[in-house]
Amino acid sequence: MFTKHLHIITLGFVAAMLAIACSGYEKVVKSDDVDLKFSKAFYYYQKGDHVKAATLFDQLAPLTRGTRKADSVFFYQAMTQYKLNDYIISAHYFNTFVQTYGNSSFIEEAAYMEAYCYYMQSPRPELDQTSTLQAIDAFRLYMLRYPASSRITDCQRIIQELNEKLMEKAYLSAQLYYNLDDYRASVVALNNCLLDFPDTRHREELMFKLLESKYMLAVNSIRAKQTERFQDAIDEYFSFIAEYPESANRKKADEIHQEASKFVKEPNDELTNN
């Protein structure tokens, strides 16, 4: 019985303390005392209670505009949104901060955080990569503005990671057209992928598929365009074997070259379909 009563008393005490704490926070929210809000906003931020901190910083932003506290409030208003994983809003706040408070002691940190928020928004490769491109541009701008920063190495690493994601996006797009037998689109996509990302780890595969796509585009072309397109496939063959003479696809590549060469020398009406 005593244990049961003790449990009830304990629960009551905890509830009372929570009520007092909530009451204290509500008083701060309703207060007109800017200094109180300011100190409590940082108190909650340091405690890790970012929801309460965000509310108070949002209240303080218009109240401190034009004062010496303005940049601190704005910066931590952005930081609380970042801590709450709202990277879209925090990126917007950091961007506005950089445009507004160029002389602030927080300016370098805000510039980096803007870029990092775009990075955190970057999705998997098959999705739209607008945020990825924003992140790359923002990190490059940061490195130009702060070449002596200790974060330069991290920026370079992140940019490389994001470029690999863009490469993967281009590779997947090219692969899709290839799988759909849309050889015209496949040729364009594969060419663009190789031009934009010459160092891709998929280079050999992409070059061979480009050769195949050019050959199949020629096969399925009207007669008036076949000679030129078969010659294009032959040129692609020589580019491929020059770079990958020992490729596992060398035999298939040689076969494509032989068939394309036959047509260029002696056009075959049976190859004209469309």
Secondary structure, 3 states (H helix, E strand, C coil): CHHHHHHHHHHHHHHHHHHHHHHHHHHHHHCCCHHHHHHHHHHHHHHCCHHHHHHHHHHHHHHHCCCCCHHHHHHHHHHHHHHCCCHHHHHHHHHHHHHHCCCCCCHHHHHHHHHHHHHHHCCCCCCCCHHHHHHHHHHHHHHHHCCCCCCHHHHHHHHHHHHHHHHHHHHHHHHHHHHCCCHHHHHHHHHHHHHHCCCCCCHHHHHHHHHHHHHHHHHCCCHHHHHHHHHHHHHHHHHHHHHCCCCCCHHHHHHHHHHHHHHHHCCCHHHCCC
